[in-house]
Amino acid sequence: MLASPLQLAVMTARIASGRAVEPRLVRMVNDKEVPMPEAPPLALTPEYLAAVQRAMHEVVNGERGTAKSSRIVEPTMVMAGKTGTSQVRNISAAEREAGVIANEDLPWNRRDHALFVGYAPADAPRYAIAVVVEHGGGGSTAAAPIARDIILRAMSDGLPSLEAYPSSQRGRIETMLKELPLRDPVTGLVPAKTET
């Protein structure tokens, strides 16, 4: 894998916007915002760019999309994206004969890397994301759910509403959120859990 997560995020922002977006690593200097020039349009055929955008929408929202389980059901926050897997190594013939046939059968450090790139809202993009989970396996199972949760947090005022998640996942997400040790935004400390 020779592309960095930042390069993947920039590529995704370009697909989402149709413009030659460049990353901005510094927003302000001495309380003054660093000006960001408007990115020029990409020299792409509009129909081809629209086809890629539709395909990325279907990856997350289509009936057969590989990241369907990581979709956002809130209509104003719908995400588009693409799953990926970066192969670390081939399973050898000897390993196959010994019963190693899946990524999960390998030692952790030999498993494939999981990738997901995406943007949201799909119809008016404001955020682009790239998630790489080293040795995480497939992008749809490891990286896409992380990207969805980060995108939801970025688009929400505080924790996202459970209504943004598919109904079949809301109970699990609610349990996870209740167990999540959130830091106080002022002190940075994690409050002590109280027994109930």
C-alpha positions as CSV (number, residue, x, y, z in Angstrom):
1,M,0.0,0.0,0.0
2,L,1.8,3.1,-1.2
3,A,-0.9,5.7,-0.7
4,S,-1.1,7.5,2.7
5,P,-4.5,8.0,4.4
6,L,-4.2,11.7,3.6
7,Q,-3.7,11.0,-0.1
8,L,-6.7,8.7,0.0
9,A,-8.8,11.4,1.7
10,V,-7.7,14.1,-0.8
11,M,-8.6,11.7,-3.7
12,T,-12.0,11.2,-2.2
13,A,-12.6,14.9,-1.7
14,R,-11.7,15.5,-5.3
15,I,-14.2,12.8,-6.4
16,A,-16.9,14.3,-4.1
17,S,-16.4,17.9,-5.2
18,G,-15.1,17.6,-8.8
19,R,-12.4,20.0,-7.8
20,A,-8.6,19.8,-7.4
21,V,-8.9,20.0,-3.6
22,E,-5.7,20.3,-1.6
23,P,-5.3,19.6,2.1
24,R,-5.1,22.4,4.6
25,L,-3.0,21.4,7.5
26,V,-3.0,24.8,9.2
27,R,-6.2,26.7,9.6
28,M,-5.1,29.6,11.7
29,V,-1.9,31.5,12.6
30,N,-2.0,33.9,15.5
31,D,-5.8,34.0,15.5
32,K,-5.9,34.8,11.8
33,E,-7.4,32.3,9.3
34,V,-5.0,31.2,6.6
35,P,-6.8,32.0,3.3
36,M,-7.7,28.9,1.2
37,P,-8.0,29.6,-2.5
38,E,-10.9,28.0,-4.3
39,A,-9.8,24.7,-5.9
40,P,-10.0,24.7,-9.7
41,P,-12.3,22.1,-11.4
42,L,-10.8,18.8,-12.3
43,A,-10.3,18.2,-16.0
44,L,-12.7,15.2,-16.0
45,T,-15.6,14.4,-18.2
46,P,-18.7,15.3,-16.1
47,E,-20.5,12.1,-17.0
48,Y,-17.6,9.9,-15.9
49,L,-17.3,11.7,-12.6
50,A,-21.0,11.4,-12.0
51,A,-20.8,7.6,-12.7
52,V,-18.0,7.2,-10.1
53,Q,-20.1,9.3,-7.6
54,R,-23.2,7.1,-8.3
55,A,-21.1,3.9,-7.8
56,M,-19.7,5.2,-4.5
57,H,-23.3,6.0,-3.4
58,E,-24.3,2.4,-4.3
59,V,-21.4,0.9,-2.4
60,V,-22.9,2.3,0.9
61,N,-26.6,2.6,0.0
62,G,-27.3,0.0,-2.7
63,E,-29.0,-3.3,-2.0
64,R,-25.8,-5.2,-2.9
65,G,-23.3,-2.6,-1.7
66,T,-20.2,-4.0,0.2
67,A,-20.6,-1.3,2.9
68,K,-24.4,-1.5,3.1
69,S,-24.2,-2.3,6.8
70,S,-22.3,0.9,7.5
71,R,-24.9,3.2,5.8
72,I,-26.3,6.3,7.4
73,V,-30.1,6.2,7.2
74,E,-30.7,9.9,8.1
75,P,-31.5,11.4,4.7
76,T,-29.5,14.6,5.3
77,M,-26.4,12.7,6.2
78,V,-26.2,9.9,3.6
79,M,-22.6,8.8,2.9
80,A,-21.0,7.5,-0.3
81,G,-17.8,5.5,-0.3
82,K,-15.6,2.6,-1.4
83,T,-14.4,-0.4,0.5
84,G,-10.9,-1.8,-0.1
85,T,-8.5,-4.5,1.0
86,S,-4.8,-4.1,0.8
87,Q,-3.3,-7.6,0.6
88,V,-0.3,-8.2,2.9
89,R,0.7,-11.5,1.4
90,N,-0.7,-14.5,-0.5
91,I,-1.8,-17.6,1.4
92,S,0.8,-20.2,0.3
93,A,-0.1,-23.6,-1.2
94,A,1.4,-25.3,2.0
95,E,-0.8,-23.1,4.2
96,R,-3.9,-23.9,2.2
97,E,-3.1,-27.6,2.5
98,A,-2.8,-27.1,6.3
99,G,-6.3,-25.6,6.4
100,V,-5.5,-21.9,6.2
101,I,-8.0,-20.6,3.7
102,A,-9.2,-17.2,5.1
103,N,-7.5,-14.1,6.3
104,E,-8.8,-14.7,9.8
105,D,-6.9,-18.0,9.9
106,L,-3.5,-16.2,9.6
107,P,-1.5,-14.7,12.4
108,W,-2.6,-11.0,13.0
109,N,0.5,-9.5,11.5
110,R,0.0,-11.4,8.2
111,R,-3.7,-10.4,7.7
112,D,-4.8,-7.9,5.0
113,H,-5.3,-4.2,5.7
114,A,-8.8,-2.9,5.7
115,L,-9.6,0.4,3.8
116,F,-12.5,2.6,3.3
117,V,-12.8,6.1,1.7
118,G,-16.0,8.1,1.8
119,Y,-17.7,11.5,1.8
120,A,-20.9,13.0,3.2
121,P,-23.5,14.3,2.8
122,A,-23.5,12.4,-0.6
123,D,-25.6,15.1,-2.3
124,A,-23.7,18.1,-0.9
125,P,-20.3,16.9,0.3
126,R,-18.7,18.7,3.2
127,Y,-16.5,15.9,4.7
128,A,-14.1,13.4,3.1
129,I,-12.6,10.5,5.0
130,A,-10.0,7.7,4.6
131,V,-9.7,4.9,7.2
132,V,-7.0,2.3,7.1
133,V,-7.1,-0.5,9.7
134,E,-3.8,-2.3,9.7
135,H,-4.3,-6.1,9.6
136,G,-8.0,-5.4,9.9
137,G,-9.1,-7.7,7.1
138,G,-11.9,-6.4,4.8
139,G,-12.7,-2.8,4.4
140,S,-16.5,-3.4,4.8
141,T,-16.2,-5.1,8.2
142,A,-13.3,-3.1,9.8
143,A,-12.8,0.3,8.2
144,A,-16.3,1.3,6.9
145,P,-18.0,1.3,10.4
146,I,-15.3,3.5,11.8
147,A,-15.6,5.9,8.9
148,R,-19.4,6.0,9.3
149,D,-19.1,6.8,13.0
150,I,-16.5,9.5,12.4
151,I,-18.6,11.1,9.6
152,L,-21.7,11.0,11.8
153,R,-19.8,12.7,14.7
154,A,-18.5,15.4,12.3
155,M,-22.0,16.1,11.0
156,S,-23.8,16.0,14.4
157,D,-23.9,18.5,17.2
158,G,-22.6,16.1,19.9
159,L,-23.1,12.4,19.7
160,P,-25.2,11.4,16.6
161,S,-28.8,10.4,17.0
162,L,-29.5,6.7,17.1
163,E,-32.0,7.5,14.3
164,A,-29.0,8.0,11.9
165,Y,-28.2,4.3,12.2
166,P,-30.0,1.4,10.6
167,S,-32.8,0.2,12.9
168,S,-31.2,-3.3,13.2
169,Q,-28.1,-1.7,14.7
170,R,-29.5,0.8,17.2
171,G,-29.6,-1.4,20.2
172,R,-25.9,-2.4,19.8
173,I,-24.9,1.2,19.1
174,E,-26.9,2.5,22.1
175,T,-25.1,-0.1,24.4
176,M,-21.7,0.9,23.0
177,L,-22.4,4.6,23.5
178,K,-23.5,4.0,27.1
179,E,-20.2,2.2,27.8
180,L,-18.1,4.8,26.0
181,P,-16.0,6.8,28.5
182,L,-16.4,10.3,27.2
183,R,-14.0,13.1,28.2
184,D,-15.2,16.3,29.6
185,P,-14.7,18.9,26.9
186,V,-13.4,21.5,29.4
187,T,-11.2,19.5,31.7
188,G,-10.3,16.6,29.3
189,L,-10.8,14.2,32.1
190,V,-12.9,11.0,31.9
191,P,-15.6,11.1,34.7
192,A,-15.5,8.2,37.2
193,K,-18.2,5.7,36.6
194,T,-20.8,5.5,39.4
195,E,-22.4,2.3,40.4
196,T,-26.2,2.1,39.9
